[in-house]
Amino acid sequence: MSSMKDREPVFEEFSAIRAVLTFPLFRMLMSQSESVTPCLSIVQEPVCGRMSGYTSAGTRPLDPILIVKVDFTEPVADYYNYILILRLYTESGIPIEEAEPVQKRRKTRIFMKGNTVACCQSLHNEFNEYGYYFVFQDLGISTTGRFRLYCQLYHIGHSKPVCDTLSSPFEIFSAGKYPGLRNSGPLMKAFKDQGVQCQYHQLL
């Protein structure tokens, strides 16, 4: 059994993961993931949203919520070791913190409310076909404008992203200009029926 000094960092933003990964386990995860080539696809794109407040109670999820699917070149047994991390980009594809003047720059997490990291889940879609998905059910944006979401896929055995993708542009409105919620699609219903905590809207 390895000692504390045998432990090494895997991903600097996840201290909880670092605390439980021993060096032998780290090497094993590295070797397993190196033979797999993942590919990301966004199966549900956000269209718009109402500007969120600056407290957790004021978070307004994007509409519809972001759902990203990952496909692998071969079967994987450790899909749960993959995580997806989001960053907020401008419509033109620039990180939002780099798009502001230097004197006004703020970190991306100030603009994004809710979870910006999701774990991989094995779920079936509306056609009862199983796949691997990342669901961002409570992600909101706390400023108005047109944005995109930059998605980076990580395996906990690697310190660098293994692949990435960029969402289509969507718009965040102020409360007075927000056009209202849209009907949720069949994919959302399928996920909700499997216990995924997400807001399902079926408007009259």
LINNOR-V315325 format. One record per residue. N is the residue number from 1. SS is DSSP state (h for helix, s for strand, l for the rest). D_CENTER is the distance of its C-alpha to the mean C-alpha in Angstrom with 1 decimal. Layout:
BEGIN
n = <N & N>
ss = <SS & SS>
d_center = <D_CENTER & D_CENTER>
END
This chain:
BEGIN
n = <1 & 2 & 3 & 4 & 5 & 6 & 7 & 8 & 9 & 10 & 11 & 12 & 13 & 14 & 15 & 16 & 17 & 18 & 19 & 20 & 21 & 22 & 23 & 24 & 25 & 26 & 27 & 28 & 29 & 30 & 31 & 32 & 33 & 34 & 35 & 36 & 37 & 38 & 39 & 40 & 41 & 42 & 43 & 44 & 45 & 46 & 47 & 48 & 49 & 50 & 51 & 52 & 53 & 54 & 55 & 56 & 57 & 58 & 59 & 60 & 61 & 62 & 63 & 64 & 65 & 66 & 67 & 68 & 69 & 70 & 71 & 72 & 73 & 74 & 75 & 76 & 77 & 78 & 79 & 80 & 81 & 82 & 83 & 84 & 85 & 86 & 87 & 88 & 89 & 90 & 91 & 92 & 93 & 94 & 95 & 96 & 97 & 98 & 99 & 100 & 101 & 102 & 103 & 104 & 105 & 106 & 107 & 108 & 109 & 110 & 111 & 112 & 113 & 114 & 115 & 116 & 117 & 118 & 119 & 120 & 121 & 122 & 123 & 124 & 125 & 126 & 127 & 128 & 129 & 130 & 131 & 132 & 133 & 134 & 135 & 136 & 137 & 138 & 139 & 140 & 141 & 142 & 143 & 144 & 145 & 146 & 147 & 148 & 149 & 150 & 151 & 152 & 153 & 154 & 155 & 156 & 157 & 158 & 159 & 160 & 161 & 162 & 163 & 164 & 165 & 166 & 167 & 168 & 169 & 170 & 171 & 172 & 173 & 174 & 175 & 176 & 177 & 178 & 179 & 180 & 181 & 182 & 183 & 184 & 185 & 186 & 187 & 188 & 189 & 190 & 191 & 192 & 193 & 194 & 195 & 196 & 197 & 198 & 199 & 200 & 201 & 202 & 203 & 204>
ss = <l & l & l & h & h & h & l & l & l & l & l & l & l & l & h & h & h & h & h & h & l & l & h & h & h & h & h & h & h & h & h & h & h & h & l & l & l & s & s & s & s & s & s & s & l & l & l & s & s & s & l & l & l & l & l & h & h & h & l & l & l & l & s & l & l & s & s & s & s & s & s & s & l & l & l & l & l & l & h & h & h & s & s & s & s & s & s & s & s & s & l & l & l & l & s & h & h & h & h & l & l & h & h & h & l & l & l & h & h & h & h & s & s & l & l & l & s & s & s & l & s & s & s & s & l & l & l & l & l & s & s & s & s & s & s & s & l & l & l & s & s & l & l & l & s & s & s & s & s & s & s & s & s & s & s & l & l & l & l & l & l & l & s & s & s & s & l & l & l & s & s & s & s & l & l & l & l & l & l & l & l & l & l & l & l & h & h & h & h & h & h & h & h & l & l & l & l & l & l & l & l & l & l & l>
d_center = <34.2 & 32.7 & 33.3 & 31.0 & 32.1 & 30.9 & 27.2 & 25.3 & 22.0 & 19.1 & 16.3 & 17.5 & 14.7 & 14.9 & 18.5 & 18.3 & 17.5 & 20.2 & 22.6 & 22.7 & 22.6 & 26.2 & 27.2 & 28.4 & 25.2 & 23.3 & 25.7 & 25.3 & 21.5 & 22.1 & 24.8 & 23.0 & 19.8 & 22.0 & 23.5 & 20.4 & 18.9 & 15.4 & 14.5 & 11.3 & 12.0 & 10.5 & 12.5 & 12.0 & 11.9 & 12.2 & 15.9 & 16.7 & 16.4 & 18.8 & 18.7 & 17.6 & 20.1 & 19.9 & 19.9 & 17.6 & 20.1 & 19.7 & 16.0 & 16.0 & 12.9 & 12.4 & 14.7 & 13.7 & 10.2 & 7.5 & 7.8 & 7.4 & 10.4 & 11.6 & 15.4 & 17.7 & 21.2 & 22.6 & 22.1 & 20.0 & 20.8 & 18.2 & 15.0 & 14.0 & 14.2 & 11.1 & 7.8 & 4.7 & 5.0 & 5.1 & 8.7 & 10.9 & 13.6 & 16.8 & 18.0 & 20.0 & 17.1 & 17.9 & 15.8 & 16.8 & 18.4 & 20.6 & 21.6 & 23.4 & 26.8 & 27.2 & 28.8 & 26.0 & 22.9 & 20.4 & 17.3 & 14.0 & 13.0 & 16.1 & 14.9 & 11.5 & 12.1 & 10.5 & 7.6 & 5.4 & 4.9 & 4.9 & 8.1 & 9.5 & 11.9 & 15.1 & 15.8 & 18.3 & 18.0 & 20.8 & 23.1 & 22.8 & 21.3 & 19.2 & 16.1 & 12.9 & 9.7 & 6.1 & 6.6 & 5.6 & 9.3 & 10.3 & 8.6 & 11.8 & 13.5 & 16.9 & 18.8 & 20.2 & 20.0 & 18.3 & 15.0 & 12.4 & 8.8 & 8.9 & 6.4 & 8.0 & 8.7 & 10.9 & 13.6 & 15.1 & 18.4 & 17.5 & 17.2 & 16.0 & 13.1 & 14.4 & 13.1 & 11.0 & 10.9 & 11.3 & 11.1 & 14.5 & 15.8 & 15.7 & 17.9 & 17.9 & 21.4 & 23.5 & 24.7 & 27.9 & 26.5 & 23.6 & 24.7 & 23.5 & 21.2 & 21.1 & 21.8 & 19.0 & 19.1 & 20.2 & 16.9 & 15.9 & 19.3 & 19.0 & 15.9 & 17.6 & 20.7 & 19.1 & 18.2 & 14.6 & 14.7 & 14.1 & 16.5 & 18.7 & 21.1 & 24.2 & 26.4 & 30.1>
END
